[in-house]
Amino acid sequence: MSSTSLPVQIRSILQPDFQKTDLILTELPIQQAKEGTDEHLIKVYATAPCSGELLWVRDFPQIVLPGKVGVPCYDLSGVVVTAPASSPFQPGAEIYTRIDAGRTGNAREYTIALTSELALKPKNLSWEEAASVPLSAFTAYQALFEHGGLNPGWNDEAGKLENSKKRVLITTSSGAVGVWVAQLAKIAGVKDIIGMAGPNNIDFVKSLGVTEVINYKQQSLGAWAAAGNPKVDLIIDMLGNQTLADAWTAVKDGGVLISIREPPENRKPKENAPKDVANHFFIMKPEGWQLKEIARLLENGEARTVVDSVWNLEEFKEAFAKSESGHPRGKVIIKVHE
Ligand SMILES: NC(=O)c1ccc[n+]([C@@H]2O[C@H](COP(=O)([O-])OP(=O)(O)OC[C@H]3O[C@@H](n4cnc5c(N)ncnc54)[C@H](OP(=O)(O)O)[C@@H]3O)[C@@H](O)[C@H]2O)c1
C-alpha cells in the first residue's frame, strides 16, 4: 500500500486518562513515521494487552516519552507500510515486535515501530500467534539470561551443561511470561524446572518442560520450601507479595531471585534470609535480535506460543477483562485487521 492511499482517521482503543483504567473505542488521526528517524509505519494485524499495563503510566510516569497518546497494547504483528531507506524491514515485510511502552501503543489500525525493535514474523505463525510472543518472550529471555545468570548458549553443549546443574523455579508457569520461561529454560539445558500452577494446568505446564509442579491451590511456595524440598539456584517470580516473600525461603545461599512484579528487597525477611542472593526487579527492553532467535525456535518447532483467546477490536472490554483476570493460559489477543 502506498502512503498516499492511507486513511486519515483510524480506529483506535484509547485510555483517555492515565490515572484510570477506562477505555473507549474511537477514531484518531493516523500517525506518520518521521523522516530522518528509525520510525516505520506498520499496518497492525494483531496486538495484545499485558496484565496491569493500564496503570503503568500512573505508577511509573518516568517511562513516558514525548508525544505518547493513551493507546494501549505494546505487542504487535503487522506489515511495514513505510520504512527508512536504510532499514532491513522495507514495505511489505511481515514483522512482529513489542514496542517501548513509553510511546503510543498498537491497539489501532496503523502504528509506529523502530528498526531496533523489529524482527521478521515467524513464517509458521498466524498474525494472532505472532502477536502473542514478543513481550512474554523478551521478558523470559532477559529474566533467565541477562538477569538470572543462565548461560544463553542453547547451541553450545558447554552452556547447556552449565545450565543443567541449576534448579530453576517459576512462580506462575502457565501465564503469558511463564510459558516462555519454562520453554526457554528447558531449551537452555535446565533439567530441574519447578513450576507453580493451578490444578487445571498441571499437565499443560509439564508439556512445556516443567518437571515438578507445585499446585498453588494445595501448597504455598513457603510450605513447599518448609517441607524440606531442595533449595533452588534461580527463581523467576511474576506474583510479588507473599509468594515473593516465600521465594526468599526457597532460594539457596548464593542463588538468584528475579521478580518482574516488584523489587525482591521489598519482601526480604528480616531474619534468616539466605546469604549472598543476587536479587533484581527489571522492566524488559524490546530487542529485535532476541526476537530473531525466538523466531528460529518457533520455526524449527523447539518452542511454541500459547494463545488464551482472540477478540476483535470492538470486543476490547472483554479482552482486557480476560487479560486482567489473573487466569489466562498464555496470551489474550486483539485482532485489528483480517
Ligand atoms: N517487568 C516486566 O518487564 C514485565 C513484563 C511482562 C509482565 N510483567 C508483569 O508480570 C506479571 C505476570 O504477567 P503475565 O502476563 O505472565 O501473567 P498472566 O498471564 O496474567 O498470568 C496468569 C496465570 O497465572 C496463574 N496464576 C494465578 N494465580 C497464581 C498463583 N497464586 N500461583 C501460581 N500461578 C497463578 C494462572 O493460572 P490459573 O488459571 O491456574 O490460576 C494463569 O495461568 C504481571 O503483573 C505483568 O504486569 C512484567
The ligand as an SDF file (V2000), in Angstrom:
LIG
                    3D

 48 52  0  0  0  0  0  0  0  0999 V2000
    8.7430   -6.3560   34.4630 N   0  0  0  0  0  0  0  0  0  0  0  0
    8.4150   -6.6580   33.2180 C   0  0  0  0  0  0  0  0  0  0  0  0
    9.1300   -6.3270   32.2570 O   0  0  0  0  0  0  0  0  0  0  0  0
    7.1290   -7.4160   32.9540 C   0  0  0  0  0  0  0  0  0  0  0  0
    6.9070   -7.9640   31.6900 C   0  0  0  0  0  0  0  0  0  0  0  0
    5.7420   -8.7270   31.4710 C   0  0  0  0  0  0  0  0  0  0  0  0
    4.8170   -8.8780   32.5060 C   0  0  0  0  0  0  0  0  0  0  0  0
    5.0610   -8.2790   33.7080 N   0  0  0  0  0  0  0  0  0  0  0  0
    4.1230   -8.4510   34.8380 C   0  0  0  0  0  0  0  0  0  0  0  0
    4.2420   -9.8020   35.2400 O   0  0  0  0  0  0  0  0  0  0  0  0
    3.0220  -10.2410   35.8050 C   0  0  0  0  0  0  0  0  0  0  0  0
    2.6450  -11.5610   35.1660 C   0  0  0  0  0  0  0  0  0  0  0  0
    2.2750  -11.3200   33.8320 O   0  0  0  0  0  0  0  0  0  0  0  0
    1.6730  -12.4560   32.8970 P   0  0  0  0  0  0  0  0  0  0  0  0
    1.0990  -11.7160   31.7300 O   0  0  0  0  0  0  0  0  0  0  0  0
    2.6410  -13.5400   32.6830 O   0  0  0  0  0  0  0  0  0  0  0  0
    0.5200  -13.0290   33.8480 O   0  0  0  0  0  0  0  0  0  0  0  0
   -0.8060  -13.7790   33.4490 P   0  0  0  0  0  0  0  0  0  0  0  0
   -0.6960  -14.3170   32.0530 O   0  0  0  0  0  0  0  0  0  0  0  0
   -1.9660  -12.8890   33.7620 O   0  0  0  0  0  0  0  0  0  0  0  0
   -0.8000  -14.9980   34.4990 O   0  0  0  0  0  0  0  0  0  0  0  0
   -1.9110  -15.8080   34.5070 C   0  0  0  0  0  0  0  0  0  0  0  0
   -1.5380  -17.1800   35.0080 C   0  0  0  0  0  0  0  0  0  0  0  0
   -1.1500  -17.1120   36.3830 O   0  0  0  0  0  0  0  0  0  0  0  0
   -1.6180  -18.2770   37.0460 C   0  0  0  0  0  0  0  0  0  0  0  0
   -1.7870  -17.9640   38.4640 N   0  0  0  0  0  0  0  0  0  0  0  0
   -2.6920  -17.1130   39.0050 C   0  0  0  0  0  0  0  0  0  0  0  0
   -2.5090  -17.0610   40.3480 N   0  0  0  0  0  0  0  0  0  0  0  0
   -1.4660  -17.9010   40.6320 C   0  0  0  0  0  0  0  0  0  0  0  0
   -0.8100  -18.2830   41.8400 C   0  0  0  0  0  0  0  0  0  0  0  0
   -1.1710  -17.7750   43.0180 N   0  0  0  0  0  0  0  0  0  0  0  0
    0.2290  -19.1280   41.7650 N   0  0  0  0  0  0  0  0  0  0  0  0
    0.6290  -19.6430   40.5760 C   0  0  0  0  0  0  0  0  0  0  0  0
    0.0300  -19.3410   39.3890 N   0  0  0  0  0  0  0  0  0  0  0  0
   -1.0060  -18.4650   39.4320 C   0  0  0  0  0  0  0  0  0  0  0  0
   -2.9190  -18.5850   36.3590 C   0  0  0  0  0  0  0  0  0  0  0  0
   -3.1830  -19.9750   36.4540 O   0  0  0  0  0  0  0  0  0  0  0  0
   -4.6390  -20.4850   36.9790 P   0  0  0  0  0  0  0  0  0  0  0  0
   -5.6130  -20.1220   35.8960 O   0  0  0  0  0  0  0  0  0  0  0  0
   -4.4400  -21.9540   37.1220 O   0  0  0  0  0  0  0  0  0  0  0  0
   -4.9100  -19.7690   38.2640 O   0  0  0  0  0  0  0  0  0  0  0  0
   -2.6800  -18.1490   34.9090 C   0  0  0  0  0  0  0  0  0  0  0  0
   -2.2770  -19.2260   34.0670 O   0  0  0  0  0  0  0  0  0  0  0  0
    2.0090   -9.1080   35.5750 C   0  0  0  0  0  0  0  0  0  0  0  0
    1.9140   -8.3670   36.7650 O   0  0  0  0  0  0  0  0  0  0  0  0
    2.6670   -8.2500   34.4850 C   0  0  0  0  0  0  0  0  0  0  0  0
    2.2950   -6.9010   34.5220 O   0  0  0  0  0  0  0  0  0  0  0  0
    6.1930   -7.5730   33.9560 C   0  0  0  0  0  0  0  0  0  0  0  0
  1  2  1  0
  2  3  2  0
  2  4  1  0
  4  5  1  0
  4 48  2  0
  5  6  2  0
  6  7  1  0
  7  8  2  0
  8  9  1  0
  8 48  1  0
  9 10  1  0
  9 46  1  0
 10 11  1  0
 11 12  1  0
 11 44  1  0
 12 13  1  0
 13 14  1  0
 14 15  2  0
 14 16  1  0
 14 17  1  0
 17 18  1  0
 18 19  2  0
 18 20  1  0
 18 21  1  0
 21 22  1  0
 22 23  1  0
 23 24  1  0
 23 42  1  0
 24 25  1  0
 25 26  1  0
 25 36  1  0
 26 27  1  0
 26 35  1  0
 27 28  2  0
 28 29  1  0
 29 30  1  0
 29 35  2  0
 30 31  1  0
 30 32  2  0
 32 33  1  0
 33 34  2  0
 34 35  1  0
 36 37  1  0
 36 42  1  0
 37 38  1  0
 38 39  2  0
 38 40  1  0
 38 41  1  0
 42 43  1  0
 44 45  1  0
 44 46  1  0
 46 47  1  0
M  CHG  2   8   1  16  -1
M  END
$$$$
